[in-house]
Amino acid sequence: MIQGIKQVAFFVVLTVLAACTPSTPTPAPTPDLNLLVQLVAQRAVETVQAQMTQDALAHPSPTSMPTETPQPTETPIPPTSVVPTATAQPVGDRAEFLYAVTYPENRTVFIPNEAINIAWGLKNVGTVTWSPDYVLKYVGGEAFTARYEIPLGKVVPPGEKAEFNFGAFGSEELGKHTTYWQLYNPYGAPVPGGYVSFTYVSQ
């Protein structure tokens, strides 16, 4: 922009000099053109700067206001969950194995075909009273008797003991023999904990 102003000023100077040149050939001192151009350019620049300052004052730009920094929102803390206490549930029908013995002597070794009297002891550790219709049933192993069920035959309240007895003859085969039995309620369901067995040796 300054270069353009200098060119305009130089043109103006030449025009002025041409107009002021006398028709008579009287010699005049040669003016310093460079100095004249610098003065005109300086005046033009000052004029332009003054005009720009006036425009800026007449039309001030809006000052941007600082934006407010958003404050972090607090995350609400959920209330402590109340864990419900476990309600005691009834135990229901349950048995506990006490013993498996033979009588009149408690033995585990017999000769082949010897008579064996077995007694199983079970305790009612549930909340249900056992009726006489509870039964101990053969469920596996050696079936060395023709009886596959032994009825309870009496009432056994919770906390009381029941005993199941039966007699049989030992096996003719030598070696170890085991029989397995399970207590059932009158509805045909096995009583938890009512699983018993007996092992003997024939020799």
C-alpha positions as CSV (number, residue, x, y, z in Angstrom):
1,M,0.0,0.0,0.0
2,I,2.9,2.4,0.8
3,Q,4.5,1.7,-2.6
4,G,1.2,2.7,-4.3
5,I,1.1,6.0,-2.3
6,K,4.7,6.8,-3.3
7,Q,3.8,6.3,-7.0
8,V,0.8,8.7,-6.7
9,A,2.8,11.3,-4.9
10,F,5.6,11.1,-7.6
11,F,3.0,11.6,-10.3
12,V,1.5,14.6,-8.4
13,V,5.0,16.2,-8.1
14,L,5.7,15.9,-11.8
15,T,2.4,17.5,-12.7
16,V,3.0,20.4,-10.3
17,L,6.5,20.9,-11.8
18,A,5.2,20.9,-15.3
19,A,2.6,23.5,-14.5
20,C,5.1,25.7,-12.7
21,T,7.7,25.7,-15.5
22,P,7.9,29.2,-17.1
23,S,7.6,29.7,-20.8
24,T,10.8,31.6,-20.8
25,P,13.9,29.6,-20.8
26,T,15.1,31.0,-17.5
27,P,17.0,28.3,-15.8
28,A,15.7,27.3,-12.3
29,P,17.4,25.3,-9.7
30,T,16.7,21.6,-9.9
31,P,14.5,20.5,-6.9
32,D,15.4,17.4,-4.9
33,L,12.8,14.9,-6.2
34,N,13.6,12.2,-3.7
35,L,13.0,14.5,-0.8
36,L,9.8,15.8,-2.3
37,V,8.5,12.3,-2.9
38,Q,9.3,11.3,0.7
39,L,7.5,14.3,2.1
40,V,4.4,13.7,0.0
41,A,4.4,9.9,0.9
42,Q,4.8,10.7,4.6
43,R,1.8,13.1,4.5
44,A,-0.3,10.5,2.6
45,V,0.5,7.8,5.2
46,E,-0.3,10.1,8.1
47,T,-3.6,10.9,6.4
48,V,-4.5,7.3,5.9
49,Q,-3.6,6.4,9.5
50,A,-5.7,9.2,10.9
51,Q,-8.6,8.1,8.8
52,M,-8.2,4.5,10.1
53,T,-8.1,5.7,13.7
54,Q,-11.2,7.7,13.2
55,D,-13.0,4.8,11.7
56,A,-11.9,2.6,14.6
57,L,-13.2,5.1,17.1
58,A,-16.5,5.5,15.3
59,H,-17.1,1.8,15.1
60,P,-15.6,0.0,18.1
61,S,-15.6,-3.7,18.0
62,P,-17.5,-5.4,20.8
63,T,-15.2,-6.7,23.6
64,S,-15.8,-10.4,24.1
65,M,-16.7,-11.2,27.7
66,P,-14.9,-14.1,29.4
67,T,-17.0,-17.1,29.5
68,E,-17.7,-18.6,32.9
69,T,-16.1,-21.9,33.6
70,P,-18.8,-24.4,34.2
71,Q,-18.7,-25.7,37.7
72,P,-18.6,-29.6,38.1
73,T,-21.9,-30.9,39.2
74,E,-21.9,-33.1,42.2
75,T,-22.9,-36.7,41.6
76,P,-25.6,-37.7,44.0
77,I,-24.6,-40.6,46.3
78,P,-27.3,-43.2,46.3
79,P,-28.6,-44.2,49.7
80,T,-27.1,-47.3,51.2
81,S,-29.1,-50.3,50.2
82,V,-30.5,-52.2,53.1
83,V,-29.6,-55.9,52.8
84,P,-32.5,-58.0,54.0
85,T,-31.6,-60.5,56.7
86,A,-32.1,-64.1,55.7
87,T,-35.3,-65.5,57.2
88,A,-34.7,-68.9,58.8
89,Q,-36.3,-71.6,56.7
90,P,-37.5,-74.8,58.2
91,V,-35.2,-77.8,57.8
92,G,-38.0,-80.0,56.7
93,D,-37.5,-83.8,56.5
94,R,-34.0,-84.8,57.3
95,A,-32.1,-87.7,58.9
96,E,-28.7,-88.3,60.4
97,F,-26.9,-91.7,60.3
98,L,-25.9,-92.9,63.8
99,Y,-24.7,-96.5,63.5
100,A,-24.7,-99.9,61.7
101,V,-24.1,-102.8,64.0
102,T,-24.8,-106.5,64.3
103,Y,-26.2,-108.3,67.4
104,P,-26.0,-110.0,69.8
105,E,-22.3,-109.4,69.0
106,N,-21.1,-106.5,66.9
107,R,-19.1,-108.3,64.2
108,T,-18.0,-107.7,60.7
109,V,-16.5,-111.2,59.9
110,F,-18.8,-114.2,59.3
111,I,-18.6,-117.7,57.9
112,P,-20.5,-118.5,54.7
113,N,-24.3,-118.8,55.3
114,E,-24.0,-117.6,58.9
115,A,-27.1,-115.8,60.3
116,I,-26.5,-112.0,60.6
117,N,-28.8,-109.6,62.5
118,I,-28.2,-106.0,61.5
119,A,-29.4,-102.8,63.2
120,W,-29.3,-99.3,61.6
121,G,-29.7,-96.3,63.8
122,L,-31.1,-93.0,62.3
123,K,-31.9,-89.7,64.1
124,N,-34.7,-87.4,63.1
125,V,-32.9,-84.0,62.7
126,G,-35.6,-82.3,60.7
127,T,-38.8,-80.5,61.7
128,V,-41.2,-83.2,60.4
129,T,-42.4,-86.0,62.7
130,W,-41.8,-89.4,61.2
131,S,-44.9,-91.5,61.0
132,P,-45.0,-95.3,61.1
133,D,-45.3,-95.3,57.3
134,Y,-41.6,-94.3,56.8
135,V,-39.7,-97.2,55.4
136,L,-36.0,-98.2,54.9
137,K,-35.6,-99.6,51.3
138,Y,-32.8,-101.7,49.7
139,V,-31.2,-99.6,46.9
140,G,-28.0,-101.5,45.9
141,G,-25.1,-103.7,46.6
142,E,-25.6,-107.2,47.9
143,A,-29.3,-108.2,48.5
144,F,-28.6,-111.1,50.9
145,T,-32.2,-111.2,52.1
146,A,-35.6,-111.6,50.7
147,R,-36.8,-108.4,52.5
148,Y,-36.3,-105.3,50.5
149,E,-38.2,-102.9,52.8
150,I,-38.1,-102.4,56.5
151,P,-41.1,-100.3,57.9
152,L,-40.4,-97.8,60.7
153,G,-43.6,-98.9,62.5
154,K,-43.7,-96.1,65.1
155,V,-43.8,-92.3,65.5
156,V,-40.4,-90.6,65.7
157,P,-40.6,-86.8,66.6
158,P,-37.8,-84.4,65.7
159,G,-34.7,-85.1,67.8
160,E,-35.6,-88.7,68.5
161,K,-33.9,-91.9,67.2
162,A,-35.3,-94.6,65.0
163,E,-33.8,-98.1,64.6
164,F,-34.3,-100.5,61.7
165,N,-33.6,-104.2,62.3
166,F,-33.6,-107.3,60.0
167,G,-32.0,-110.7,60.0
168,A,-30.4,-112.5,57.0
169,F,-27.8,-115.2,56.1
170,G,-24.4,-114.2,55.0
171,S,-23.2,-115.0,51.5
172,E,-21.7,-118.3,50.5
173,E,-19.0,-116.5,48.5
174,L,-15.9,-115.5,50.3
175,G,-14.7,-111.9,50.4
176,K,-16.1,-108.5,51.3
177,H,-19.9,-107.8,50.8
178,T,-21.8,-104.5,51.2
179,T,-25.5,-103.7,51.1
180,Y,-27.0,-100.2,50.7
181,W,-30.4,-98.8,52.0
182,Q,-32.3,-95.5,52.0
183,L,-35.0,-94.0,54.2
184,Y,-38.2,-92.9,52.3
185,N,-41.2,-90.9,53.6
186,P,-44.8,-92.0,52.9
187,Y,-44.9,-89.9,49.7
188,G,-42.1,-91.9,48.1
189,A,-39.4,-89.2,48.5
190,P,-36.0,-90.1,49.9
191,V,-35.2,-88.4,53.2
192,P,-31.9,-86.4,53.0
193,G,-29.3,-88.0,55.3
194,G,-31.2,-91.3,55.5
195,Y,-28.6,-93.3,53.5
196,V,-27.1,-96.3,55.3
197,S,-24.9,-99.3,54.5
198,F,-23.3,-102.4,56.0
199,T,-20.1,-104.2,55.0
200,Y,-19.0,-107.6,56.3
201,V,-16.4,-110.2,55.3
202,S,-17.3,-113.9,54.6
203,Q,-14.4,-116.3,55.3
